[in-house]
Amino acid sequence: MSGISYSEILKLVAPEMLVSLAALAVLAIDLLVMREAPQRYRFWTGAAFAGLGCGLAIAWLLAMNPPPHSMSAGLSLLQGTYADDVLVRLVKVALLVMTLFTLAISMESNFTDHIGEYLALILLATVGMMFLVSSENLLMVFISLELTSLSLYILTAFNKRNVESAEAALKYFLFGGMSAAFTLFGLSLVYGLAGSIQFSEIYSKLHAAKIDTLLLAAIVMTVIGFGFKIAAVPFHLWAPDAYQGAPTPSAAFIASGSKVASFFIFAKLMMQAFAGAEGNGAWRHFTPGWLPVVATVAACSMLLGNLAAIVQGNVKRLLAYSAIAHAGYALLGLLSNSQQGMSSLIYYIVTYGLTVLGAFGVVAIVEERTGDASISSFAGLGRRQPLLGLCMMVFMLSLAGIPPLAGFFGKFYLFTAAIGAGKDMGMLWLVIFAIAMSAVSLYYYLQVLKQIYVVPAVEDSRPIVVPVSSRIILSLLALVVVVLGCAPELLLGRLITAIKLASHQ
């Protein structure tokens, strides 16, 4: 960091500081000023201040000059503790946008009286994710993961009126603690082999090394640790209960923002630090390395996630198993091990995050009005609340990968990147399997739409009243999903440019 002044460092970390200050401000305003105000007014005011902090952070990121000392290369401070480049800034903007939408779909909730604490935890989790995507240092990666995870554990348990929320949080915490142990053990092995915790130095020490038993153990342990974070099979057991038991806005945040940050740093670690230790994941030509390990995890995730989702009667649980399957699809971008693969991975997880936020937003309203998130609760929704039914149709079809929605182009770009990896199309077997599993997924997504548009509503059911703010938020999310499907270059073009600039480091 020679030549970098403290004022420049403060400018770099200003977005994280703004979000942290917003968390403290929301907590102070709710506890000191608005404790006696009506709950809805407190939620709106707190979300407005939290959104202001996120908005200022986004504006700062977009207004920042290119990384200092170079128009193309990124900047790495304190041995990779904080890295800054155009791609990292773009991912941070995506995280902040998802935080804003999470705050928006939380505003009409009434599951807690501790509103300041709830909103502050969302912002602190966001800070952890922002530091996570800026990390190129194993220790900072672990610290950021734990800051994010601790906030998410508490958010899962925030509905004290529901015993399932406490049970879900306990399972999430126990599995998360186990994953932290695996992650730390794997990273300690990497440090023992490379003698460094910085990604670039790990690469320089390991890229030409023979893949022995110890290095393979380090790779497997690292994949296990991150497998818990992204809810990939067989490390997914916490996800269905956490999604079902957590307050719906909390589940939406776990399914969107945390997945974006976890996938990004996982891909960064594998493609940068473990470059040269890939091995081969081609069918019947497996050789030791991280490619065959990740390929196996991806195939198992797609298989179990899609088959288990078919028999679910609760939409939140269905979305949890769907998330497991989508983790398998997203890993195809990592398996391509290329710039195209990285851009396809980020595009996919960002569009998936926005889509699943919208789906959980609809579920939150139906659950609030009917007291249940079962599939049968959506019966006749297309007639009881046409706008809500239309938005849910957009989200479900996008998750299924139906054109011209964002989910279709995301899968198409992922599959193209995976097929183009290598000279012998070694990942073709996994792409074919992914296409088959996508066809399976269409069945259970259509089951939800069948309830919305085909099955009549219960005789004594009343029209669902949706607040104007919720209508605007859900309509905006549905519009974003359609626009990013019809004009993917709006996001993809920026991603490709950012990845090319970051690769010149």
C-alpha positions in Angstrom: 0.0 0.0 0.0 3.0 2.3 -0.5 2.0 5.7 -1.7 -1.6 5.4 -0.5 -2.6 7.9 2.2 -5.1 7.3 5.0 -7.5 9.8 3.3 -7.5 7.6 0.2 -8.1 4.5 2.3 -11.1 6.2 4.0 -12.5 7.1 0.6 -12.2 3.4 -0.5 -14.1 2.1 2.6 -16.6 5.0 2.7 -19.5 2.8 1.3 -19.0 0.3 4.2 -18.7 3.2 6.7 -21.9 4.8 5.3 -23.9 1.6 5.7 -22.5 1.0 9.2 -23.4 4.6 10.3 -26.9 4.0 8.9 -27.2 0.9 11.1 -26.2 2.9 14.2 -28.6 5.7 13.2 -31.5 3.4 12.6 -30.9 1.8 16.0 -30.6 5.1 17.8 -33.7 6.7 16.2 -35.9 3.7 16.9 -34.7 3.3 20.5 -34.4 6.9 21.6 -37.0 8.8 19.5 -39.7 6.5 18.1 -40.2 3.7 20.7 -43.7 4.8 21.4 -44.8 5.5 17.8 -47.1 3.1 15.9 -45.2 0.0 14.6 -45.9 0.7 10.9 -44.6 4.3 11.2 -41.5 3.0 13.0 -40.9 0.5 10.2 -41.3 3.1 7.5 -39.1 5.6 9.2 -36.4 3.1 10.0 -36.4 1.6 6.5 -36.2 5.1 5.0 -33.0 5.9 7.0 -31.6 2.5 6.2 -32.4 3.0 2.6 -30.8 6.4 2.6 -27.5 4.9 3.9 -27.6 2.2 1.2 -28.5 4.8 -1.5 -25.6 7.1 -0.4 -23.2 4.1 -0.6 -24.4 3.2 -4.1 -24.0 6.8 -5.2 -20.4 6.9 -3.7 -19.5 3.6 -5.5 -20.8 4.9 -8.8 -19.1 8.3 -8.4 -15.7 6.9 -7.4 -12.8 7.4 -9.8 -11.1 4.3 -11.2 -8.8 2.5 -8.7 -5.8 4.7 -7.8 -2.5 4.4 -9.7 -4.0 2.6 -12.7 -7.0 2.9 -14.9 -7.3 -0.9 -15.3 -5.6 -2.7 -12.5 -7.2 -3.0 -9.1 -5.8 -1.9 -5.7 -5.0 -4.3 -2.9 -4.3 -3.0 0.6 -2.7 -4.7 3.6 -1.9 -8.0 1.9 -5.3 -8.3 0.2 -7.3 -7.4 3.3 -9.2 -4.9 1.2 -9.2 -5.1 -2.6 -10.8 -2.6 -4.9 -11.5 -2.8 -8.6 -14.4 -2.1 -11.0 -15.8 -5.6 -10.7 -15.9 -5.5 -6.9 -17.7 -2.2 -6.9 -20.3 -3.6 -9.3 -21.0 -6.5 -7.1 -21.3 -4.2 -4.1 -23.8 -2.1 -5.9 -25.8 -5.3 -6.6 -25.7 -6.3 -2.9 -26.9 -2.8 -1.9 -29.7 -2.9 -4.4 -30.8 -6.3 -2.9 -30.6 -4.8 0.6 -32.8 -1.9 -0.5 -35.4 -4.3 -1.9 -35.3 -6.4 1.3 -35.9 -3.3 3.3 -38.8 -2.4 1.0 -40.6 -5.7 1.3 -40.1 -5.6 5.1 -41.9 -2.3 5.6 -45.4 -3.8 5.8 -44.3 -6.6 8.2 -45.5 -7.0 11.8 -43.6 -10.0 13.0 -41.5 -8.1 15.5 -41.6 -5.0 17.8 -37.8 -4.7 17.7 -37.7 -2.8 14.5 -34.5 -0.9 15.0 -32.5 -4.0 15.8 -34.0 -5.9 12.9 -33.1 -3.2 10.3 -29.6 -2.7 11.9 -28.9 -6.4 11.6 -29.8 -6.3 7.9 -27.4 -3.4 7.4 -24.6 -5.1 9.4 -25.0 -8.3 7.3 -24.7 -6.1 4.2 -21.5 -4.6 5.6 -20.1 -8.1 6.1 -21.0 -9.0 2.5 -19.3 -5.9 1.2 -16.1 -6.6 3.0 -16.4 -10.2 1.9 -16.4 -9.4 -1.8 -13.5 -7.0 -1.2 -11.3 -9.7 0.4 -8.3 -11.3 -1.2 -7.0 -12.5 2.1 -8.0 -15.8 3.8 -8.3 -14.3 7.3 -10.5 -11.4 6.1 -12.6 -13.8 4.1 -13.3 -15.8 7.3 -14.0 -12.7 9.4 -16.4 -11.3 6.8 -18.2 -14.6 6.5 -18.7 -14.7 10.3 -20.0 -11.1 10.5 -22.5 -11.9 7.8 -23.5 -15.3 9.3 -24.0 -14.1 12.8 -26.3 -11.4 11.6 -28.3 -13.9 9.5 -28.6 -16.3 12.4 -30.3 -13.6 14.5 -32.5 -12.5 11.6 -33.7 -16.0 11.2 -34.8 -16.2 14.8 -36.4 -12.7 14.8 -40.1 -13.9 14.9 -40.5 -14.7 18.6 -44.2 -15.5 18.0 -43.3 -18.5 15.9 -41.5 -21.5 17.5 -40.4 -22.6 14.0 -38.3 -19.4 13.7 -36.3 -20.3 16.8 -35.9 -23.9 15.6 -34.8 -22.8 12.1 -32.3 -20.4 13.6 -30.8 -23.1 15.9 -30.4 -25.5 12.9 -28.9 -22.7 10.8 -26.5 -21.8 13.7 -25.4 -25.3 14.3 -24.8 -26.1 10.6 -23.1 -22.7 10.2 -20.8 -23.3 13.1 -19.9 -26.7 11.6 -19.2 -25.0 8.2 -17.0 -22.4 9.9 -14.9 -25.2 11.4 -14.5 -26.9 8.0 -13.7 -23.5 6.4 -11.1 -22.6 8.9 -9.5 -26.0 8.8 -9.3 -25.9 5.0 -7.9 -22.4 5.0 -5.3 -23.3 7.6 -4.1 -26.2 5.4 -3.8 -23.7 2.5 -1.8 -21.4 4.7 0.4 -24.3 5.8 1.1 -25.3 2.2 1.6 -21.8 0.7 3.0 -20.0 3.7 0.7 -17.0 2.9 -2.9 -16.0 3.3 -3.0 -13.7 0.3 -4.7 -15.0 -2.9 -1.9 -13.9 -5.3 0.9 -15.4 -3.1 -1.0 -18.6 -2.6 -1.3 -18.9 -6.4 2.4 -18.3 -6.9 3.3 -21.0 -4.4 0.7 -23.6 -5.5 0.1 -23.3 -9.2 3.1 -25.4 -10.1 2.9 -27.8 -7.1 1.9 -31.4 -7.4 -1.6 -32.1 -6.1 -0.8 -34.3 -3.2 -3.1 -35.6 -0.4 -2.7 -32.5 1.8 -3.6 -30.1 -1.0 -6.5 -32.2 -2.0 -7.7 -32.2 1.6 -7.4 -28.4 1.7 -9.5 -28.1 -1.5 -12.2 -30.5 -0.2 -12.4 -28.8 3.2 -12.7 -25.4 1.5 -15.4 -26.6 -0.8 -17.3 -28.1 2.2 -17.1 -24.8 4.1 -18.4 -22.7 1.2 -20.9 -25.5 0.2 -22.7 -24.7 3.5 -22.9 -21.0 2.6 -24.3 -21.6 -0.8 -26.6 -24.4 0.3 -25.2 -27.0 -2.1 -25.7 -30.8 -1.6 -24.8 -32.5 0.7 -24.3 -29.3 2.8 -27.9 -28.1 2.4 -29.7 -29.5 5.3 -30.2 -26.1 7.1 -31.8 -24.4 4.1 -35.4 -25.8 4.0 -36.0 -25.3 7.7 -34.3 -21.8 7.7 -36.3 -20.6 4.7 -39.6 -21.9 6.1 -39.2 -20.8 9.7 -37.5 -17.5 9.3 -39.5 -14.3 8.8 -40.1 -14.1 5.1 -38.1 -10.9 4.5 -35.2 -12.5 6.3 -35.5 -15.6 4.2 -35.5 -13.4 1.1 -32.3 -11.7 2.2 -30.6 -15.1 2.9 -31.6 -16.4 -0.5 -30.4 -13.3 -2.4 -27.7 -11.1 -1.0 -25.8 -13.7 1.0 -25.8 -16.0 -2.1 -24.3 -13.3 -4.3 -21.5 -12.6 -1.9 -20.8 -16.2 -1.1 -20.7 -17.3 -4.8 -18.5 -14.4 -5.7 -15.8 -15.0 -3.1 -16.0 -18.7 -3.7 -15.3 -18.2 -7.4 -12.6 -15.7 -6.7 -10.8 -18.0 -4.3 -11.0 -21.0 -6.7 -10.1 -19.1 -9.9 -7.3 -17.0 -8.3 -5.8 -18.8 -5.3 -6.3 -22.3 -6.6 -5.5 -21.6 -10.3 -3.3 -24.4 -11.4 -4.9 -27.0 -9.1 -8.1 -27.4 -11.2 -7.7 -31.0 -12.2 -10.2 -32.3 -14.7 -14.0 -32.7 -14.4 -14.6 -34.3 -17.8 -16.8 -37.4 -17.7 -14.8 -40.6 -17.1 -11.6 -38.5 -17.1 -11.6 -37.1 -13.6 -8.2 -36.1 -12.3 -7.6 -34.7 -8.7 -8.3 -31.0 -8.3 -11.2 -28.7 -7.4 -13.0 -29.1 -10.8 -14.2 -32.7 -10.2 -15.1 -31.9 -6.5 -17.2 -28.9 -7.6 -18.7 -30.8 -10.6 -19.9 -33.6 -8.3 -21.4 -31.1 -5.8 -23.2 -29.3 -8.7 -24.7 -32.5 -10.1 -25.9 -33.6 -6.7 -27.4 -30.2 -6.0 -29.4 -30.1 -9.2 -30.7 -33.7 -8.7 -31.7 -33.5 -5.1 -32.9 -29.9 -5.2 -35.3 -30.4 -8.1 -36.6 -33.8 -7.1 -37.2 -32.8 -3.4 -39.0 -29.5 -4.5 -41.6 -31.6 -6.4 -43.2 -32.9 -3.2 -43.2 -29.7 -1.2 -46.5 -28.3 0.0 -45.1 -25.0 1.4 -43.9 -22.4 -1.1 -41.1 -21.2 1.1 -39.8 -24.7 1.4 -40.2 -25.2 -2.3 -38.1 -22.1 -2.9 -35.5 -23.5 -0.5 -35.1 -26.7 -2.5 -35.2 -24.6 -5.7 -32.3 -22.5 -4.3 -30.3 -25.7 -3.8 -30.9 -26.6 -7.4 -30.0 -23.1 -8.6 -26.7 -23.4 -6.6 -25.9 -26.4 -8.8 -26.7 -24.4 -12.0 -24.6 -21.4 -10.8 -21.6 -23.7 -10.2 -21.4 -24.3 -13.9 -20.0 -20.8 -14.3 -17.3 -21.6 -11.8 -16.6 -24.9 -13.6 -15.9 -23.1 -16.9 -13.0 -21.5 -15.1 -12.8 -18.5 -17.5 -13.7 -14.8 -17.8 -16.9 -15.8 -19.6 -17.7 -18.2 -16.8 -17.2 -15.5 -14.2 -19.4 -13.1 -16.0 -22.1 -15.7 -16.5 -21.9 -16.7 -12.8 -22.3 -13.1 -11.5 -25.1 -12.3 -14.0 -26.9 -15.5 -13.0 -26.7 -15.0 -9.2 -27.6 -11.3 -9.4 -30.7 -12.0 -11.6 -31.6 -15.0 -9.4 -31.3 -12.9 -6.3 -33.7 -10.2 -7.7 -36.1 -12.8 -8.9 -36.3 -14.7 -5.6 -36.6 -11.4 -3.7 -39.8 -10.8 -5.7 -41.1 -14.3 -5.1 -40.6 -14.0 -1.4 -42.2 -10.6 -1.5 -45.4 -12.1 -2.9 -45.2 -15.0 -0.4 -44.9 -12.5 2.4 -48.1 -10.7 1.4 -50.1 -14.0 1.0 -48.7 -15.3 4.3 -49.6 -12.1 6.0 -53.2 -12.2 4.8 -53.9 -15.9 5.0 -51.6 -16.9 7.9 -50.1 -19.7 5.8 -47.5 -20.1 3.0 -48.8 -23.4 1.7 -49.3 -23.8 -2.0 -53.1 -24.1 -1.5 -53.0 -20.5 0.0 -52.3 -19.2 -3.5 -55.6 -20.7 -4.9 -57.4 -18.2 -7.0 -54.8 -15.5 -6.4 -55.0 -14.5 -10.1 -58.6 -13.4 -9.6 -58.3 -12.2 -6.0 -55.3 -10.0 -6.7 -54.4 -9.9 -10.4 -51.3 -7.8 -10.1 -49.9 -10.1 -7.4 -50.6 -13.2 -9.5 -49.0 -11.6 -12.6 -45.8 -10.7 -10.6 -45.6 -14.3 -9.2 -46.0 -15.7 -12.7 -43.0 -13.6 -13.9 -40.9 -14.8 -11.0 -41.8 -18.4 -11.3 -41.3 -18.6 -15.0 -37.9 -16.8 -14.7 -36.8 -19.3 -12.1 -37.8 -22.0 -14.5 -35.8 -20.5 -17.3 -38.6 -19.5 -19.7 -37.8 -16.8 -22.3 -37.7 -13.9 -22.5 -37.1 -13.5 -18.8 -33.8 -13.0 -17.0 -33.6 -16.6 -15.8 -33.6 -18.0 -19.3 -30.7 -15.9 -20.5 -28.8 -16.6 -17.2 -29.0 -20.3 -17.8 -28.3 -20.0 -21.5 -25.1 -18.0 -20.8 -24.1 -20.4 -18.0 -24.5 -23.5 -20.2 -22.7 -21.8 -23.1 -19.7 -20.9 -20.9 -19.6 -24.4 -19.5 -19.7 -26.1 -22.9 -17.0 -23.7 -24.2 -14.6 -24.5 -21.3 -11.6 -26.5 -22.6 -11.0 -27.9 -26.0 -12.9 -31.2 -25.6 -16.2 -30.0 -24.1 -15.5 -31.9 -20.9 -18.4 -30.3 -19.1 -20.9 -31.3 -21.7 -22.2 -34.1 -19.5 -23.1 -31.7 -16.7 -24.7 -29.2 -19.1 -27.0 -32.0 -20.5 -27.8 -33.0 -17.0 -28.6 -29.4 -16.0 -30.9 -29.0 -19.0 -32.8 -32.2 -18.0 -33.1 -30.9 -14.4 -34.4 -27.5 -15.7 -37.2 -29.4 -17.4 -38.0 -31.1 -14.1 -38.1 -27.8 -12.3 -40.7 -26.5 -14.7 -43.2 -29.0 -13.2 -43.2 -27.7 -9.6 -43.1 -24.0 -10.7 -46.2 -24.7 -12.8 -47.8 -26.3 -9.8 -47.7 -22.9 -8.0 -49.1 -21.1 -11.1 -51.8 -23.7 -11.4 -53.0 -22.8 -8.0 -52.9 -19.1 -8.9 -54.7 -19.3 -12.2 -56.6 -22.6 -12.5 -57.7 -23.7 -9.0 -60.6 -21.7 -7.8 -60.4 -19.8 -4.5 -62.1 -21.0 -1.4 -65.7 -19.8 -1.3 -65.4 -17.5 1.8 -62.0 -16.1 0.7 -61.8 -12.3 0.3 -59.8 -10.2 -2.1 -56.3 -9.7 -0.9 -55.6 -6.0 -0.1 -52.1 -5.1 -1.1 -50.5 -1.8 0.1 -49.5 0.6 -2.7 -45.9 0.4 -1.7 -45.8 -3.4 -2.0 -47.5 -3.1 -5.4 -44.8 -0.7 -6.6 -41.9 -2.7 -5.3 -43.1 -6.1 -6.7 -44.0 -4.5 -10.0 -40.6 -2.9 -10.2 -38.9 -6.3 -9.5 -41.0 -8.0 -12.1 -40.1 -5.3 -14.6 -36.4 -5.6 -13.8 -36.6 -9.4 -14.4 -38.3 -8.9 -17.8 -35.9 -6.1 -18.9 -32.7 -8.0 -17.9 -34.1 -11.0 -19.9 -34.9 -8.9 -23.0 -31.8 -6.7 -22.8 -29.2 -8.7 -20.8 -26.4 -6.5 -22.1 -27.5 -3.8 -19.6 -25.9 -5.8 -16.9 -23.7 -8.2 -18.8 -21.9 -5.6 -20.8 -20.8 -3.9 -17.6 -19.8 -7.2 -16.1 -17.6 -8.2 -19.1 -15.9 -4.9 -19.1 -15.3 -5.0 -15.4 -13.9 -8.5 -15.5 -11.5 -7.6 -18.3 -10.3 -4.6 -16.4 -9.8 -6.7 -13.2 -7.9 -9.4 -15.1 -5.2 -6.9 -15.9 -4.0 -6.7 -12.3 
